[in-house]
Amino acid sequence: MTAPIRAVIFDCDGTLVDSETISLAVLMDCVAEQGLHISHEEAMERFAGNELSVVFREFESRLGRSLPDDFLDSFRQRQMSHLEEKVQAIPGAHDLLAEMRKPFCVASNAPLNKINLVLDTTGLIEHFDKSRIFSAYQVNVWKPEPDLFLLAAERLGIDPRECAVVEDSIFGVKAGLAAGMQVFAYDPHERLPNEYQGVQRVQQLAELTDVLA
């Protein structure tokens, strides 16, 4: 029997804010300058939601050499500038968060300064207490490992089995399942594989209001 949902953990990029396309476009431009050209479609499939160190190792393997020492800093500066200028909330995110009556938080693979920037730029920050914004950099373990979600559940004071996770990436889905949580996949373009049992899929955030709010 499925436990009642007492708290909700939201991913940020691609789930609440439409940042993945912007960030990946910047990243592909940066690596193209190093001589490696990757299509947007491949980038979305392989890299969206993944830990940057893993992505960078693949770049280096395909390039056959190390990336420049300043590659990460250069990417972050360009990424933050583009996000501050262009990022928007996912349709329905404001309404869903405004309707929430259960405890909820954000738990993202991104650094805290990036999470805060995109939430602030989109106005979604108004829905969150700063104590309920969690980054994988706080535990130094990234999705698909469950550590970040388990930290969020602990801070919320809710049993992981009674937490729902809303995710848009395969890495987040795996992390939620590994944490023993109830997973909802926001998959508007039907990109996620169908192999994971028990994952509930939605194409619009509005579909989650009755279930989670």
MITI-618957 format. One record per residue: x, y, z of N, C-alpha, C in turn; residue number from 1. Coordinates in steps of 0.2 Angstrom, whole numbers, plus 5000, padded with zeros to 4 digits. Layout:
N
nu | nv | nw | cau | cav | caw | cu | cv | cw | seq
X | Y | Z | X | Y | Z | X | Y | Z | NUM
...
This chain:
213
nu | nv | nw | cau | cav | caw | cu | cv | cw | seq
5004 | 4994 | 5000 | 5000 | 5000 | 5000 | 5004 | 5006 | 5000 | 1
5003 | 5011 | 4996 | 5007 | 5017 | 4995 | 5005 | 5022 | 5001 | 2
5011 | 5024 | 5004 | 5010 | 5029 | 5010 | 5007 | 5035 | 5008 | 3
5004 | 5039 | 5012 | 5001 | 5045 | 5010 | 5007 | 5050 | 5009 | 4
5006 | 5055 | 5005 | 5011 | 5060 | 5003 | 5010 | 5066 | 5008 | 5
5015 | 5067 | 5012 | 5015 | 5072 | 5017 | 5020 | 5078 | 5016 | 6
5024 | 5077 | 5011 | 5029 | 5082 | 5009 | 5031 | 5081 | 5002 | 7
5033 | 5087 | 4998 | 5034 | 5087 | 4991 | 5041 | 5090 | 4990 | 8
5046 | 5086 | 4986 | 5052 | 5089 | 4985 | 5052 | 5090 | 4977 | 9
5054 | 5096 | 4975 | 5054 | 5098 | 4968 | 5061 | 5099 | 4966 | 10
5063 | 5096 | 4960 | 5069 | 5098 | 4957 | 5068 | 5105 | 4954 | 11
5073 | 5108 | 4952 | 5073 | 5115 | 4950 | 5073 | 5116 | 4942 | 12
5079 | 5114 | 4939 | 5080 | 5115 | 4932 | 5076 | 5110 | 4928 | 13
5072 | 5113 | 4924 | 5068 | 5109 | 4919 | 5061 | 5107 | 4923 | 14
5061 | 5108 | 4929 | 5055 | 5106 | 4933 | 5051 | 5112 | 4935 | 15
5054 | 5117 | 4938 | 5051 | 5123 | 4940 | 5053 | 5129 | 4935 | 16
5059 | 5129 | 4933 | 5061 | 5134 | 4928 | 5064 | 5131 | 4922 | 17
5063 | 5135 | 4917 | 5064 | 5132 | 4910 | 5072 | 5134 | 4908 | 18
5076 | 5131 | 4912 | 5083 | 5133 | 4911 | 5088 | 5128 | 4908 | 19
5085 | 5122 | 4907 | 5090 | 5117 | 4904 | 5092 | 5119 | 4897 | 20
5087 | 5121 | 4893 | 5089 | 5123 | 4886 | 5094 | 5128 | 4886 | 21
5093 | 5133 | 4890 | 5098 | 5139 | 4890 | 5105 | 5137 | 4892 | 22
5105 | 5133 | 4898 | 5111 | 5131 | 4901 | 5115 | 5126 | 4896 | 23
5111 | 5121 | 4893 | 5115 | 5117 | 4888 | 5117 | 5120 | 4882 | 24
5114 | 5125 | 4880 | 5116 | 5129 | 4874 | 5122 | 5132 | 4875 | 25
5123 | 5135 | 4881 | 5129 | 5139 | 4883 | 5135 | 5134 | 4884 | 26
5133 | 5128 | 4887 | 5138 | 5123 | 4888 | 5141 | 5120 | 4881 | 27
5136 | 5119 | 4876 | 5138 | 5116 | 4870 | 5142 | 5122 | 4866 | 28
5141 | 5128 | 4867 | 5145 | 5133 | 4864 | 5152 | 5133 | 4867 | 29
5152 | 5132 | 4873 | 5159 | 5132 | 4877 | 5163 | 5126 | 4874 | 30
5160 | 5120 | 4874 | 5164 | 5115 | 4872 | 5165 | 5115 | 4864 | 31
5161 | 5118 | 4860 | 5162 | 5118 | 4853 | 5168 | 5123 | 4852 | 32
5170 | 5128 | 4856 | 5176 | 5132 | 4856 | 5182 | 5128 | 4857 | 33
5181 | 5122 | 4860 | 5187 | 5117 | 4862 | 5187 | 5112 | 4856 | 34
5183 | 5112 | 4851 | 5183 | 5108 | 4845 | 5179 | 5102 | 4845 | 35
5174 | 5102 | 4850 | 5169 | 5096 | 4851 | 5162 | 5099 | 4850 | 36
5159 | 5096 | 4844 | 5152 | 5099 | 4843 | 5147 | 5093 | 4844 | 37
5142 | 5095 | 4848 | 5137 | 5090 | 4850 | 5130 | 5094 | 4849 | 38
5126 | 5090 | 4846 | 5119 | 5092 | 4844 | 5115 | 5094 | 4851 | 39
5110 | 5098 | 4850 | 5106 | 5100 | 4856 | 5102 | 5093 | 4858 | 40
5100 | 5089 | 4853 | 5096 | 5083 | 4855 | 5100 | 5078 | 4859 | 41
5106 | 5077 | 4857 | 5111 | 5073 | 4861 | 5112 | 5076 | 4867 | 42
5113 | 5082 | 4868 | 5115 | 5085 | 4874 | 5109 | 5085 | 4879 | 43
5103 | 5086 | 4877 | 5097 | 5085 | 4881 | 5096 | 5078 | 4883 | 44
5098 | 5073 | 4879 | 5097 | 5066 | 4881 | 5102 | 5063 | 4886 | 45
5109 | 5066 | 4885 | 5114 | 5063 | 4889 | 5116 | 5067 | 4895 | 46
5115 | 5074 | 4894 | 5118 | 5078 | 4899 | 5113 | 5082 | 4904 | 47
5107 | 5083 | 4902 | 5102 | 5086 | 4906 | 5101 | 5083 | 4912 | 48
5102 | 5087 | 4918 | 5101 | 5085 | 4924 | 5107 | 5081 | 4927 | 49
5112 | 5080 | 4923 | 5118 | 5076 | 4926 | 5123 | 5080 | 4929 | 50
5127 | 5077 | 4933 | 5133 | 5081 | 4937 | 5138 | 5083 | 4932 | 51
5140 | 5089 | 4933 | 5144 | 5092 | 4928 | 5151 | 5089 | 4928 | 52
5154 | 5086 | 4933 | 5160 | 5083 | 4933 | 5160 | 5077 | 4928 | 53
5154 | 5073 | 4928 | 5153 | 5067 | 4924 | 5153 | 5070 | 4917 | 54
5149 | 5075 | 4915 | 5149 | 5078 | 4909 | 5156 | 5080 | 4906 | 55
5159 | 5083 | 4910 | 5166 | 5086 | 4908 | 5171 | 5080 | 4907 | 56
5170 | 5074 | 4911 | 5174 | 5068 | 4909 | 5173 | 5066 | 4902 | 57
5166 | 5066 | 4901 | 5165 | 5063 | 4894 | 5167 | 5068 | 4889 | 58
5167 | 5074 | 4890 | 5170 | 5079 | 4885 | 5177 | 5078 | 4884 | 59
5181 | 5077 | 4889 | 5188 | 5075 | 4889 | 5190 | 5069 | 4886 | 60
5186 | 5064 | 4887 | 5187 | 5057 | 4884 | 5186 | 5058 | 4876 | 61
5181 | 5062 | 4874 | 5179 | 5063 | 4867 | 5184 | 5067 | 4864 | 62
5187 | 5072 | 4867 | 5192 | 5077 | 4865 | 5199 | 5073 | 4865 | 63
5200 | 5069 | 4869 | 5207 | 5066 | 4870 | 5212 | 5070 | 4873 | 64
5209 | 5075 | 4877 | 5213 | 5079 | 4881 | 5209 | 5082 | 4887 | 65
5213 | 5085 | 4891 | 5210 | 5089 | 4897 | 5207 | 5096 | 4895 | 66
5201 | 5098 | 4898 | 5198 | 5104 | 4897 | 5203 | 5109 | 4900 | 67
5203 | 5116 | 4898 | 5207 | 5121 | 4901 | 5205 | 5122 | 4908 | 68
5209 | 5124 | 4912 | 5208 | 5125 | 4919 | 5203 | 5130 | 4921 | 69
5201 | 5134 | 4916 | 5196 | 5139 | 4918 | 5190 | 5138 | 4914 | 70
5189 | 5132 | 4912 | 5183 | 5130 | 4908 | 5177 | 5130 | 4912 | 71
5177 | 5128 | 4918 | 5171 | 5128 | 4922 | 5169 | 5135 | 4924 | 72
5174 | 5139 | 4926 | 5173 | 5146 | 4928 | 5170 | 5150 | 4922 | 73
5173 | 5149 | 4916 | 5170 | 5152 | 4911 | 5163 | 5150 | 4909 | 74
5162 | 5144 | 4909 | 5155 | 5142 | 4908 | 5150 | 5144 | 4913 | 75
5152 | 5144 | 4919 | 5147 | 5147 | 4925 | 5146 | 5154 | 4924 | 76
5151 | 5158 | 4922 | 5150 | 5165 | 4921 | 5145 | 5166 | 4915 | 77
5146 | 5163 | 4910 | 5141 | 5164 | 4904 | 5134 | 5161 | 4905 | 78
5134 | 5155 | 4909 | 5128 | 5152 | 4910 | 5124 | 5157 | 4915 | 79
5127 | 5160 | 4920 | 5123 | 5164 | 4925 | 5120 | 5170 | 4921 | 80
5124 | 5173 | 4917 | 5122 | 5179 | 4913 | 5116 | 5178 | 4908 | 81
5117 | 5172 | 4905 | 5111 | 5170 | 4900 | 5105 | 5169 | 4904 | 82
5106 | 5165 | 4910 | 5100 | 5163 | 4914 | 5096 | 5170 | 4917 | 83
5100 | 5174 | 4919 | 5098 | 5180 | 4922 | 5094 | 5184 | 4917 | 84
5096 | 5184 | 4911 | 5093 | 5187 | 4905 | 5086 | 5184 | 4903 | 85
5087 | 5177 | 4902 | 5082 | 5174 | 4898 | 5077 | 5169 | 4902 | 86
5079 | 5166 | 4908 | 5076 | 5161 | 4911 | 5068 | 5163 | 4913 | 87
5064 | 5158 | 4912 | 5057 | 5159 | 4914 | 5054 | 5153 | 4918 | 88
5049 | 5154 | 4921 | 5046 | 5148 | 4925 | 5043 | 5144 | 4920 | 89
5043 | 5137 | 4922 | 5039 | 5132 | 4918 | 5031 | 5134 | 4919 | 90
5028 | 5133 | 4914 | 5020 | 5135 | 4914 | 5017 | 5131 | 4920 | 91
5013 | 5134 | 4924 | 5010 | 5131 | 4929 | 5014 | 5131 | 4936 | 92
5020 | 5133 | 4936 | 5024 | 5132 | 4942 | 5022 | 5137 | 4947 | 93
5020 | 5143 | 4946 | 5018 | 5148 | 4951 | 5011 | 5146 | 4954 | 94
5007 | 5143 | 4949 | 5000 | 5141 | 4952 | 5001 | 5135 | 4956 | 95
5005 | 5130 | 4954 | 5006 | 5124 | 4958 | 5009 | 5126 | 4965 | 96
5014 | 5130 | 4966 | 5017 | 5132 | 4972 | 5012 | 5136 | 4976 | 97
5009 | 5140 | 4973 | 5004 | 5144 | 4977 | 4998 | 5140 | 4980 | 98
4997 | 5134 | 4977 | 4991 | 5130 | 4980 | 4994 | 5125 | 4985 | 99
5001 | 5124 | 4986 | 5003 | 5119 | 4990 | 5001 | 5121 | 4997 | 100
4999 | 5116 | 5001 | 4997 | 5116 | 5008 | 5001 | 5111 | 5012 | 101
5005 | 5106 | 5009 | 5009 | 5102 | 5012 | 5016 | 5105 | 5012 | 102
5021 | 5103 | 5017 | 5028 | 5106 | 5016 | 5031 | 5104 | 5010 | 103
5035 | 5109 | 5007 | 5038 | 5107 | 5001 | 5045 | 5111 | 5001 | 104
5049 | 5109 | 4996 | 5056 | 5111 | 4996 | 5059 | 5110 | 4989 | 105
5065 | 5113 | 4987 | 5068 | 5112 | 4981 | 5075 | 5108 | 4983 | 106
5076 | 5103 | 4979 | 5083 | 5100 | 4979 | 5085 | 5099 | 4973 | 107
5091 | 5102 | 4971 | 5094 | 5102 | 4964 | 5101 | 5100 | 4964 | 108
5104 | 5097 | 4959 | 5111 | 5096 | 4958 | 5115 | 5102 | 4957 | 109
5112 | 5108 | 4956 | 5115 | 5114 | 4954 | 5118 | 5118 | 4961 | 110
5123 | 5122 | 4960 | 5125 | 5126 | 4966 | 5120 | 5130 | 4969 | 111
5120 | 5132 | 4975 | 5115 | 5136 | 4978 | 5114 | 5143 | 4975 | 112
5120 | 5146 | 4973 | 5119 | 5153 | 4969 | 5115 | 5153 | 4963 | 113
5116 | 5147 | 4959 | 5112 | 5146 | 4953 | 5105 | 5145 | 4954 | 114
5103 | 5141 | 4959 | 5096 | 5139 | 4961 | 5093 | 5146 | 4963 | 115
5096 | 5150 | 4968 | 5093 | 5156 | 4970 | 5092 | 5161 | 4964 | 116
5097 | 5161 | 4960 | 5097 | 5166 | 4954 | 5090 | 5164 | 4950 | 117
5089 | 5158 | 4948 | 5084 | 5156 | 4943 | 5077 | 5157 | 4947 | 118
5077 | 5155 | 4953 | 5071 | 5156 | 4957 | 5069 | 5164 | 4958 | 119
5074 | 5168 | 4959 | 5073 | 5175 | 4960 | 5071 | 5178 | 4953 | 120
5075 | 5176 | 4948 | 5073 | 5179 | 4942 | 5066 | 5178 | 4939 | 121
5064 | 5172 | 4941 | 5057 | 5170 | 4939 | 5052 | 5172 | 4944 | 122
5054 | 5174 | 4949 | 5049 | 5176 | 4955 | 5046 | 5170 | 4959 | 123
5049 | 5164 | 4957 | 5047 | 5158 | 4961 | 5049 | 5158 | 4968 | 124
5055 | 5162 | 4969 | 5058 | 5163 | 4976 | 5053 | 5165 | 4981 | 125
5047 | 5168 | 4979 | 5042 | 5170 | 4984 | 5039 | 5165 | 4988 | 126
5039 | 5159 | 4985 | 5036 | 5153 | 4987 | 5040 | 5149 | 4992 | 127
5046 | 5151 | 4993 | 5051 | 5146 | 4996 | 5054 | 5150 | 5002 | 128
5055 | 5147 | 5008 | 5059 | 5149 | 5013 | 5066 | 5147 | 5012 | 129
5071 | 5151 | 5013 | 5078 | 5149 | 5011 | 5080 | 5143 | 5014 | 130
5077 | 5141 | 5020 | 5079 | 5135 | 5023 | 5077 | 5128 | 5020 | 131
5073 | 5130 | 5015 | 5070 | 5124 | 5011 | 5072 | 5124 | 5004 | 132
5079 | 5126 | 5003 | 5082 | 5126 | 4996 | 5088 | 5122 | 4997 | 133
5089 | 5116 | 4994 | 5094 | 5112 | 4995 | 5098 | 5110 | 4989 | 134
5105 | 5110 | 4989 | 5109 | 5109 | 4984 | 5113 | 5103 | 4985 | 135
5115 | 5099 | 4980 | 5119 | 5093 | 4980 | 5126 | 5095 | 4983 | 136
5128 | 5101 | 4982 | 5135 | 5104 | 4984 | 5135 | 5104 | 4992 | 137
5129 | 5103 | 4995 | 5129 | 5103 | 5002 | 5131 | 5096 | 5005 | 138
5130 | 5091 | 5001 | 5132 | 5084 | 5003 | 5137 | 5081 | 4999 | 139
5139 | 5085 | 4993 | 5145 | 5083 | 4989 | 5143 | 5076 | 4986 | 140
5137 | 5075 | 4985 | 5134 | 5069 | 4981 | 5129 | 5071 | 4977 | 141
5129 | 5069 | 4971 | 5124 | 5071 | 4966 | 5119 | 5066 | 4963 | 142
5113 | 5068 | 4961 | 5109 | 5063 | 4958 | 5112 | 5060 | 4952 | 143
5112 | 5053 | 4951 | 5106 | 5049 | 4953 | 5107 | 5046 | 4960 | 144
5112 | 5048 | 4964 | 5112 | 5045 | 4971 | 5107 | 5048 | 4975 | 145
5104 | 5045 | 4980 | 5098 | 5048 | 4984 | 5100 | 5052 | 4990 | 146
5106 | 5054 | 4991 | 5108 | 5057 | 4997 | 5105 | 5064 | 4998 | 147
5104 | 5068 | 4992 | 5101 | 5075 | 4992 | 5094 | 5074 | 4994 | 148
5090 | 5070 | 4991 | 5083 | 5069 | 4993 | 5082 | 5067 | 5000 | 149
5087 | 5062 | 5003 | 5086 | 5060 | 5010 | 5088 | 5066 | 5014 | 150
5093 | 5070 | 5013 | 5094 | 5076 | 5017 | 5088 | 5081 | 5017 | 151
5085 | 5082 | 5011 | 5079 | 5086 | 5011 | 5073 | 5083 | 5015 | 152
5072 | 5076 | 5015 | 5067 | 5073 | 5019 | 5068 | 5074 | 5027 | 153
5075 | 5073 | 5028 | 5077 | 5074 | 5035 | 5076 | 5081 | 5038 | 154
5077 | 5086 | 5034 | 5076 | 5093 | 5036 | 5069 | 5095 | 5036 | 155
5065 | 5091 | 5032 | 5058 | 5093 | 5032 | 5054 | 5089 | 5038 | 156
5058 | 5084 | 5041 | 5055 | 5080 | 5046 | 5050 | 5075 | 5044 | 157
5051 | 5072 | 5038 | 5046 | 5068 | 5035 | 5049 | 5061 | 5033 | 158
5046 | 5056 | 5034 | 5049 | 5049 | 5032 | 5049 | 5049 | 5024 | 159
5055 | 5047 | 5021 | 5056 | 5047 | 5014 | 5050 | 5044 | 5010 | 160
5047 | 5038 | 5013 | 5042 | 5035 | 5010 | 5036 | 5039 | 5009 | 161
5035 | 5045 | 5013 | 5029 | 5049 | 5013 | 5031 | 5056 | 5009 | 162
5037 | 5055 | 5006 | 5039 | 5061 | 5002 | 5037 | 5060 | 4994 | 163
5035 | 5065 | 4991 | 5034 | 5064 | 4983 | 5040 | 5068 | 4980 | 164
5043 | 5066 | 4975 | 5048 | 5069 | 4971 | 5045 | 5071 | 4964 | 165
5046 | 5077 | 4962 | 5044 | 5080 | 4956 | 5051 | 5081 | 4952 | 166
5052 | 5077 | 4946 | 5058 | 5078 | 4943 | 5057 | 5077 | 4935 | 167
5062 | 5080 | 4931 | 5061 | 5080 | 4924 | 5067 | 5076 | 4921 | 168
5072 | 5074 | 4925 | 5077 | 5070 | 4922 | 5078 | 5063 | 4924 | 169
5081 | 5059 | 4920 | 5082 | 5052 | 4922 | 5086 | 5051 | 4928 | 170
5091 | 5056 | 4929 | 5095 | 5056 | 4935 | 5091 | 5057 | 4941 | 171
5086 | 5062 | 4941 | 5082 | 5063 | 4947 | 5077 | 5058 | 4948 | 172
5074 | 5055 | 4943 | 5070 | 5049 | 4944 | 5073 | 5044 | 4947 | 173
5079 | 5042 | 4945 | 5083 | 5037 | 4949 | 5084 | 5038 | 4956 | 174
5086 | 5045 | 4957 | 5088 | 5047 | 4964 | 5081 | 5046 | 4969 | 175
5076 | 5048 | 4966 | 5070 | 5048 | 4970 | 5068 | 5041 | 4971 | 176
5068 | 5036 | 4966 | 5067 | 5029 | 4968 | 5072 | 5026 | 4973 | 177
5078 | 5028 | 4972 | 5083 | 5025 | 4977 | 5082 | 5028 | 4984 | 178
5079 | 5033 | 4984 | 5077 | 5036 | 4991 | 5071 | 5033 | 4994 | 179
5068 | 5029 | 4990 | 5061 | 5026 | 4992 | 5055 | 5031 | 4992 | 180
5056 | 5036 | 4988 | 5051 | 5041 | 4988 | 5046 | 5039 | 4982 | 181
5040 | 5043 | 4982 | 5035 | 5042 | 4977 | 5037 | 5047 | 4971 | 182
5038 | 5045 | 4965 | 5041 | 5049 | 4960 | 5036 | 5051 | 4955 | 183
5036 | 5058 | 4953 | 5032 | 5060 | 4948 | 5036 | 5063 | 4943 | 184
5036 | 5061 | 4937 | 5040 | 5063 | 4931 | 5037 | 5069 | 4927 | 185
5039 | 5075 | 4927 | 5037 | 5080 | 4923 | 5040 | 5079 | 4916 | 186
5037 | 5076 | 4911 | 5040 | 5074 | 4905 | 5035 | 5077 | 4899 | 187
5035 | 5083 | 4898 | 5031 | 5086 | 4893 | 5033 | 5084 | 4885 | 188
5039 | 5082 | 4884 | 5041 | 5080 | 4877 | 5042 | 5072 | 4877 | 189
5040 | 5069 | 4882 | 5040 | 5061 | 4882 | 5047 | 5059 | 4880 | 190
5052 | 5061 | 4884 | 5059 | 5059 | 4883 | 5061 | 5054 | 4887 | 191
5058 | 5053 | 4893 | 5060 | 5049 | 4898 | 5058 | 5041 | 4896 | 192
5063 | 5037 | 4898 | 5061 | 5030 | 4896 | 5055 | 5027 | 4901 | 193
5052 | 5022 | 4898 | 5046 | 5019 | 4902 | 5048 | 5013 | 4906 | 194
5055 | 5012 | 4908 | 5057 | 5006 | 4911 | 5056 | 5006 | 4919 | 195
5054 | 5012 | 4922 | 5054 | 5013 | 4929 | 5047 | 5012 | 4931 | 196
5046 | 5007 | 4935 | 5039 | 5005 | 4938 | 5037 | 5010 | 4943 | 197
5031 | 5012 | 4944 | 5029 | 5016 | 4949 | 5029 | 5023 | 4948 | 198
5033 | 5025 | 4943 | 5034 | 5032 | 4942 | 5027 | 5035 | 4938 | 199
5024 | 5040 | 4941 | 5019 | 5043 | 4938 | 5021 | 5049 | 4933 | 200
5018 | 5049 | 4927 | 5021 | 5054 | 4922 | 5015 | 5059 | 4921 | 201
5018 | 5066 | 4920 | 5013 | 5071 | 4919 | 5016 | 5075 | 4913 | 202
5012 | 5078 | 4909 | 5015 | 5083 | 4904 | 5014 | 5090 | 4906 | 203
5010 | 5092 | 4911 | 5009 | 5098 | 4913 | 5009 | 5098 | 4921 | 204
5012 | 5104 | 4924 | 5012 | 5104 | 4931 | 5005 | 5105 | 4934 | 205
5001 | 5107 | 4930 | 4994 | 5108 | 4933 | 4991 | 5101 | 4935 | 206
4993 | 5096 | 4931 | 4990 | 5089 | 4933 | 4992 | 5087 | 4940 | 207
4997 | 5090 | 4943 | 4999 | 5088 | 4950 | 4995 | 5092 | 4955 | 208
4992 | 5097 | 4954 | 4988 | 5101 | 4959 | 4984 | 5097 | 4964 | 209
4980 | 5093 | 4961 | 4975 | 5089 | 4965 | 4979 | 5083 | 4969 | 210
4984 | 5081 | 4966 | 4988 | 5075 | 4969 | 4992 | 5078 | 4975 | 211
4996 | 5083 | 4974 | 5001 | 5085 | 4978 | 4999 | 5091 | 4983 | 212
4995 | 5096 | 4980 | 4994 | 5102 | 4984 | 4990 | 5101 | 4990 | 213
